[in-house]
Amino acid sequence: MSLKVVAPPMLLALAVLHLLLIGCVQSFPISARQVGFKPSKLVQGAATASSVKASEVAAAVPAATTASNKTNPAGAAPKQQNAPKRCNSKGFTPADGKPLLYLYVWAGVENAVGASAKKRFAGSNNEKDFVATIDVTTGSPCFGQVISEADVPTSGNEPHHVGLNINGTVLGVGGFNSWRYKQPSMYFFNVGSNPAKPAYISSITPKLGAITDDFFRLPNGGFLVSLMGSTDGGSPGRVAEVGPDLSLVAEHPRSNQNIDNFNPHGLALAAPAINRFITLDYVEYRTTFKPVTEVKYRTTARIWDTQKREVLKVIDVGPQAKGLMTARYIPNGKGQFLITAGHGVLYVLDVVAETVTPIFDFNVGDGHCVLSAPFKNGSRVLVSLYETDQVQLLDISDLNAVKVLQSDSLPKSAGPHATVLAPGDKLLAISTYYVQHDHGQGYAEPFTRVNERSVRLFTVADDGSGFKPHPDVPFIDFKGLFPHKGIARPHGMAFKSVNAAK
């Protein structure tokens, strides 16, 4: 004898619906010492003139959130959203004849990949890397808001640094990961015709170098650009020269002399009369990816003849440096540059004496420090400390007795990096994102750290004695501003001032 169990029709329907719902569930990303040279005096970072507590800064803005590193699983692509309507400040004229001010932010999309790989948004181009324009004009109804976006033709470039040409008409941008997808290393935007709405112009794919980092404007309207590696992510890198017509003039040095361990990151030029520029070697970038087990940091600085574009001298700072990063010229007429290293020490490189001397220890252990341009006649500089989530203001009027005028702590894992001052030195912007390897490729700090992915605005005191979060918009969250693209990662930034009467 057998028993036959028959379920009621309603129960069967509920069971089928339950199975369908389970089948539709998908998981999506959520937002979120030994020094090489003995200085006369090595000032310690502990000696501060004033300090702002982390709680005071954090109270003004939300804390950083974490996000999943996983791409979407196979199956249905997430629903693509429309681009939000942006604030329109057209017709606004600042009071007292002051100029309009825009902040260009070069950003990528979380977990986006190159053109050859599968897109998260099926059939869409919305993952393309882009330049966001933020209105930062005092008194503007759109202050602190994105007013336009302009895409490059590709995605997954890992947007890095940017630069305006000397005329302020062209914005150059580059990416760390373009080489992985055989994409152009540099892209250019017209920001002269309509500064509030940049327009993509063209791109460059160098033959020898890749991994674009610093842009430095040339008097002729072109650029020198540091390429931190070869086209396969290795060594040596090059310095690309871009003409005023945005063509590739050359990749320097033209010979293979003085290019051992040449992986230039920071790049800066001295005053024309000094006829020198420097490059700083940071890391062989492909060694930051699996399956490599040892990151090859570089510790050399190179002094160049500006006119001849030739390396004159290579200076090894020492193995403790753990990667040289930022170069900033001090406008004191002495041929001196501030440079930072990965062990949290500030140096002065003198291109006349051809020496490198440590002048200040931030006391952060291994840490990446990024400098603003020196201001107040070269007596002040702002510094972001990536690993310790700090921003500091230094008095560098006496290079033998550097003082910390202010030290602010941001929320944990904020990750302050690019640090730029607006014309007039009264507005500071800091992006809180460095680089993050996706798709399970990265393994080493700081290349896998999840950061805040925001732009923070600060006002700087007229006399350069301090700074504080902007009273109106201290925090611009890139995780939620671009729902049609996804979580955005802001990196390189540039301010542009525009005469409102034009």
C-alpha positions in Angstrom: 0.0 0.0 0.0 1.3 3.4 -0.9 0.5 6.9 0.3 0.1 9.8 -2.1 0.5 13.3 -0.7 -1.1 16.1 -2.6 -0.1 19.7 -1.7 -2.8 22.4 -2.0 -2.5 24.6 -5.1 -1.7 27.7 -3.0 1.1 26.0 -1.2 2.6 24.9 -4.5 2.4 28.4 -5.9 4.2 29.8 -2.8 6.9 27.2 -3.2 7.5 28.0 -6.8 7.7 31.7 -6.0 10.2 31.1 -3.3 12.5 29.2 -5.7 12.2 31.9 -8.2 13.2 34.5 -5.7 16.2 32.5 -4.6 17.3 32.2 -8.2 17.2 35.9 -8.7 19.4 36.8 -5.7 22.8 38.3 -6.7 25.5 39.7 -4.6 26.6 43.3 -5.6 29.4 45.6 -4.3 28.3 47.8 -1.5 29.4 51.4 -1.0 30.6 52.3 1.5 65.9 54.3 10.3 68.7 54.9 9.3 68.9 58.0 7.0 71.3 58.1 4.1 72.6 61.6 4.9 73.2 63.1 8.4 71.4 66.5 8.5 72.5 69.3 10.9 69.1 68.9 12.5 66.4 66.3 11.9 63.2 67.8 13.3 60.7 65.3 14.7 57.0 65.3 13.7 56.0 65.2 17.4 56.8 68.9 17.8 53.6 70.6 16.8 52.5 74.1 17.3 48.8 73.2 17.3 46.7 70.1 16.7 43.1 69.4 15.9 41.6 66.2 17.4 40.2 63.5 15.0 36.8 63.8 16.6 36.6 67.5 15.7 37.3 66.8 12.0 35.2 63.6 11.9 32.2 65.5 13.3 32.0 67.6 10.3 31.8 64.7 7.8 30.7 61.1 7.8 33.3 58.4 8.5 34.7 56.3 5.8 32.8 53.1 4.8 34.2 49.9 3.4 33.2 48.3 0.1 33.4 44.9 -1.3 36.3 44.2 -3.7 34.4 41.5 -5.5 33.0 42.0 -9.0 29.5 40.9 -9.8 29.1 37.2 -10.3 28.0 35.7 -13.6 24.4 36.2 -14.5 22.2 39.2 -14.9 23.9 42.6 -15.0 22.8 45.1 -12.5 20.2 47.6 -13.6 21.7 50.6 -15.2 20.6 53.9 -13.8 20.2 57.2 -15.6 22.8 60.0 -15.0 21.4 62.4 -12.4 20.5 66.0 -13.3 23.4 68.2 -12.4 23.4 71.7 -10.8 23.5 74.5 -13.3 25.3 77.7 -12.3 25.3 79.2 -15.8 24.8 83.0 -15.5 26.2 83.2 -12.0 28.6 86.1 -11.5 30.7 86.3 -8.3 30.7 89.4 -6.2 33.4 92.0 -6.4 34.5 90.8 -9.8 36.1 87.7 -8.4 36.8 84.8 -10.8 34.9 81.6 -11.3 36.7 78.6 -9.8 36.4 75.0 -10.9 37.9 71.8 -9.6 38.6 69.1 -12.2 38.6 65.6 -10.7 39.9 62.6 -12.7 38.1 59.4 -11.5 37.5 55.8 -12.3 34.7 53.4 -11.5 35.0 50.7 -8.8 35.9 47.3 -10.3 35.7 48.6 -13.9 37.9 46.8 -16.3 39.5 47.5 -19.6 37.8 47.6 -23.0 38.7 44.0 -23.7 37.0 42.6 -20.6 33.3 42.0 -19.8 31.3 45.0 -18.6 29.2 45.0 -15.5 26.5 46.9 -17.2 25.6 44.8 -20.2 25.7 46.8 -23.5 26.7 50.1 -21.8 29.6 52.5 -21.8 28.9 53.9 -18.4 32.1 52.4 -16.8 34.3 54.8 -18.7 36.8 56.8 -16.7 35.9 60.4 -16.5 36.6 64.0 -15.4 34.1 65.4 -13.0 33.9 69.2 -12.8 33.0 70.7 -9.4 31.9 74.3 -9.0 34.0 75.8 -6.1 33.3 79.4 -6.8 32.6 81.3 -3.5 28.9 82.2 -3.3 27.8 80.0 -6.2 24.5 78.2 -5.8 26.3 75.1 -7.0 29.2 75.3 -4.7 30.7 71.9 -4.0 28.5 70.2 -6.5 29.3 68.3 -9.7 28.2 70.4 -12.7 29.4 68.2 -15.5 31.2 64.9 -16.5 33.3 64.1 -19.5 34.4 60.6 -20.3 37.4 59.2 -22.0 36.8 56.4 -24.5 38.1 53.6 -22.2 37.7 52.2 -18.7 39.9 50.5 -16.1 42.8 53.0 -16.6 43.2 53.4 -12.8 43.1 57.2 -13.0 46.1 58.9 -11.4 47.6 62.4 -11.7 46.6 65.3 -13.9 48.0 68.6 -15.2 46.9 71.8 -16.8 49.0 73.3 -19.6 50.5 76.8 -19.1 47.6 78.4 -20.9 45.0 76.7 -18.8 43.3 75.4 -21.9 44.2 71.7 -21.9 43.9 69.2 -19.0 46.1 66.1 -19.3 45.2 62.9 -17.4 46.7 59.5 -17.2 46.3 56.0 -15.8 48.3 53.4 -13.9 46.6 50.4 -15.5 46.1 51.4 -19.1 49.0 49.2 -20.2 47.2 46.1 -18.9 44.5 46.5 -21.5 46.7 48.0 -24.2 44.9 51.3 -23.9 46.3 54.8 -24.4 48.4 56.1 -21.4 47.4 59.8 -21.7 44.2 61.6 -22.5 43.5 65.3 -23.1 40.5 67.5 -22.5 39.7 71.0 -23.8 39.0 73.1 -20.8 39.4 76.5 -22.6 36.3 76.8 -24.7 33.9 76.0 -21.9 35.7 75.5 -18.6 32.5 74.4 -16.9 32.2 71.5 -19.3 35.5 69.9 -20.4 35.4 68.1 -23.8 37.6 65.1 -24.7 40.2 65.8 -27.4 42.6 63.0 -28.0 44.9 60.4 -26.5 48.6 59.2 -26.7 50.0 55.7 -26.6 53.8 56.0 -26.1 56.0 53.3 -27.7 58.5 52.8 -24.8 56.8 53.9 -21.6 53.6 53.5 -19.7 52.0 53.9 -16.3 51.4 57.7 -16.4 52.0 59.7 -13.3 53.0 63.4 -13.1 52.3 66.1 -15.6 54.4 69.2 -15.7 53.5 72.1 -17.9 56.1 73.5 -20.4 56.4 77.1 -21.5 55.4 76.2 -25.1 52.0 74.8 -24.0 53.0 71.2 -23.9 53.9 68.8 -21.0 56.6 66.7 -19.6 55.0 63.5 -18.2 56.6 60.8 -16.0 55.9 57.3 -17.3 56.7 55.0 -14.3 57.4 51.9 -16.3 57.7 50.1 -19.6 54.8 49.0 -21.8 54.7 45.6 -20.0 54.6 47.3 -16.5 58.3 46.7 -15.9 61.4 48.8 -16.3 62.7 51.1 -17.5 60.2 53.9 -17.7 60.5 57.2 -19.5 59.7 60.9 -19.5 57.3 61.7 -22.3 57.4 65.1 -24.0 54.1 66.2 -25.3 54.0 69.1 -27.8 51.5 72.0 -27.7 49.6 70.2 -30.5 49.2 67.2 -28.1 51.5 65.0 -30.2 54.2 62.8 -28.7 57.5 64.6 -29.3 59.9 62.1 -27.7 60.4 59.7 -24.8 63.4 60.7 -22.7 66.2 59.8 -22.3 66.6 58.9 -25.9 69.6 56.7 -25.1 69.8 53.8 -22.7 72.3 55.7 -20.5 71.4 56.2 -16.8 68.1 54.2 -17.0 68.8 51.4 -14.5 65.9 51.0 -12.1 64.3 54.0 -13.9 60.7 54.1 -12.7 59.9 57.8 -12.4 56.9 58.9 -10.3 57.5 62.5 -9.1 58.6 65.1 -11.6 59.3 68.8 -11.2 61.1 71.6 -12.9 63.3 74.4 -11.4 63.1 78.0 -12.6 64.2 78.3 -16.3 67.5 80.1 -15.4 68.6 77.0 -13.4 68.0 74.7 -16.3 67.3 71.6 -14.2 64.5 69.2 -13.5 64.2 66.1 -11.4 62.5 62.7 -11.4 62.0 60.4 -8.5 61.8 56.6 -8.9 59.1 54.9 -6.9 58.4 51.2 -7.7 58.5 48.7 -10.5 54.7 48.6 -10.8 54.2 45.0 -12.1 55.8 43.7 -8.9 52.7 45.0 -7.0 50.6 42.3 -8.6 50.3 38.6 -7.9 52.0 36.2 -8.3 55.1 38.4 -7.6 56.0 38.1 -3.9 58.4 41.0 -3.5 57.6 44.7 -4.3 60.6 46.3 -5.9 60.6 49.8 -4.5 63.1 52.3 -6.0 65.3 54.7 -4.1 66.9 56.9 -6.7 66.5 60.5 -7.8 67.7 61.9 -11.1 68.9 65.4 -12.0 68.3 66.3 -15.6 69.4 69.1 -18.0 66.1 70.7 -18.9 67.1 71.9 -22.3 69.0 68.8 -23.4 66.5 66.4 -21.7 69.5 64.4 -20.5 70.2 62.7 -17.1 73.2 64.4 -15.5 73.3 62.6 -12.1 71.6 59.7 -10.3 71.5 59.9 -6.5 70.6 56.9 -4.4 68.9 58.0 -1.2 69.4 54.6 0.4 67.4 51.4 0.8 65.5 52.8 3.8 63.6 55.2 1.5 61.2 52.5 0.2 60.1 54.4 -2.9 60.4 58.1 -3.7 57.1 59.8 -4.5 56.5 63.6 -4.6 58.7 66.4 -6.0 58.0 70.1 -5.4 60.2 73.0 -6.4 60.9 75.6 -3.7 60.6 79.0 -5.3 63.6 80.4 -3.5 66.0 80.7 -6.5 68.4 78.2 -5.0 67.6 75.1 -7.1 66.1 73.2 -4.2 63.2 70.7 -4.2 61.2 69.0 -1.5 60.9 65.3 -2.0 59.1 62.6 0.0 60.0 58.9 0.5 58.0 55.9 1.5 59.5 55.7 5.0 57.9 59.0 6.1 60.9 61.4 5.7 61.0 64.7 4.0 64.2 65.5 2.1 65.7 68.5 0.2 67.3 67.8 -3.1 69.7 70.5 -4.2 70.3 70.4 -8.0 73.2 72.9 -7.8 75.1 71.0 -5.0 73.7 67.7 -6.3 72.9 66.5 -2.8 69.9 65.0 -1.0 69.5 65.8 2.7 66.7 64.7 5.1 65.2 67.6 7.0 62.1 66.2 8.7 60.8 62.9 10.0 57.0 62.6 10.2 57.4 59.7 12.7 54.8 57.5 10.9 57.1 54.6 10.1 56.6 53.4 6.6 54.3 56.0 5.1 53.5 57.7 1.8 53.5 61.5 1.9 52.2 63.8 -0.8 52.9 67.5 -0.9 51.1 70.5 -2.1 53.0 73.1 -4.0 54.9 75.3 -1.5 53.1 78.6 -1.0 53.5 81.9 0.9 56.8 82.6 -1.0 57.9 79.0 -0.4 57.6 79.2 3.4 54.6 76.8 3.8 53.6 73.4 2.4 50.7 71.1 3.1 51.2 67.3 3.4 48.8 64.4 3.3 50.0 61.3 5.2 48.3 58.3 3.6 48.8 55.5 6.1 48.1 57.5 9.2 45.1 59.5 7.7 46.6 62.9 8.6 46.9 66.3 7.0 49.7 68.6 8.2 50.8 72.2 7.6 54.5 72.7 7.7 56.5 75.9 8.2 59.5 75.4 5.9 60.9 79.0 6.0 64.0 77.5 7.7 64.8 74.2 6.1 67.1 73.4 9.1 64.2 73.8 11.6 60.9 72.7 10.0 57.9 73.2 12.2 54.4 71.6 12.2 51.9 74.4 12.4 48.9 72.1 12.4 48.1 68.4 12.3 44.6 67.1 11.6 43.5 63.5 11.8 40.8 62.3 9.3 38.6 59.2 9.9 40.4 55.9 10.0 41.2 54.5 6.5 40.2 57.8 4.8 43.4 57.6 2.8 44.3 61.2 2.0 46.5 61.4 -1.1 46.5 64.0 -3.9 46.8 67.5 -2.3 46.2 70.6 -4.4 45.8 74.3 -3.7 43.6 76.7 -5.6 45.1 79.9 -7.1 45.4 82.4 -4.2 46.3 79.6 -1.8 43.0 79.9 0.2 41.3 76.7 -0.8 42.7 73.2 -0.4 41.4 70.0 -2.0 42.5 66.5 -1.0 41.3 63.3 -2.6 41.0 60.2 -0.4 42.0 57.5 -2.8 45.4 56.1 -3.9 45.2 52.9 -5.9 43.4 49.6 -5.3 44.0 46.4 -7.3 40.8 44.7 -8.2 39.9 41.2 -9.5 42.1 39.5 -6.9 45.2 40.7 -8.6 46.8 42.8 -5.8 48.3 41.6 -2.7 50.5 44.2 -1.1 49.8 47.3 1.0 49.2 50.1 0.1 47.9 48.8 -3.2 44.9 46.9 -1.8 43.7 49.3 0.8 40.0 50.4 0.6 39.8 54.2 1.1 37.1 56.7 1.6 36.8 57.8 -2.1 35.9 61.4 -1.5 37.2 64.9 -2.1 37.7 67.0 1.0 37.7 70.8 0.9 39.5 73.0 3.4 40.0 76.7 3.8 43.5 78.0 4.4 44.1 81.1 6.6 45.2 84.2 4.8 48.5 84.3 6.6 49.1 80.5 6.0 49.0 79.8 9.7 46.3 77.1 9.6 43.5 75.3 7.8 40.0 74.0 8.6 37.3 72.0 6.9 35.3 74.2 4.6 32.3 75.5 6.4 29.8 74.9 3.6 31.0 71.7 1.9 33.8 69.9 3.6 33.2 66.5 2.1 32.2 65.4 -1.4 31.4 61.7 -1.4 32.2 60.0 -4.8 30.7 56.7 -3.7 27.1 57.9 -4.3 27.4 60.8 -6.8 27.4 58.7 -9.9 24.7 56.0 -9.7 24.8 55.6 -13.5 28.4 54.5 -13.2 28.8 53.0 -9.7 31.2 53.8 -6.9 33.8 56.3 -8.2 37.4 56.7 -7.2 38.7 60.2 -7.3 42.4 60.7 -7.7 44.1 63.5 -9.6 42.8 67.1 -9.3 43.4 70.5 -10.8 41.9 73.9 -10.1 41.1 76.4 -12.9 40.3 80.0 -12.3 38.2 81.8 -15.0 37.5 85.5 -15.4 33.7 85.8 -15.0 33.6 88.7 -17.4 34.7 86.6 -20.3 
